[in-house]
Amino acid sequence: MKIRPIRNIAKTRREFERDFHILAEHMRSGKLRFVRGVSTEGLEKVRYLPNRRINFLSVNESARSTANSLAYMENLQRF
């Protein structure tokens, strides 16, 4: 079994926004659902700047962690 390092931290703005776009696409398509009692407040507070970039100041730890986890799982499916 080949061990791959976990890519859990976005190193650039591009990677960070890619993770959030993957999350948004899964939410729009209905592939991602949350169980009752799980707070999605952090995801609801994420805002865009006028140039359609993600406002870093609106992203909390919960939203970042959800986006990174989903992007990591998406990468696992490709291998």
Secondary structure, DSSP 8 states (H G I E B T S, - for coil): --------S--SHHHHHHHHHHHHHHHHHT-----TT---HHHHT--B-TTS-B-GGG--HHHHHHHHHHHHHHHHHH-
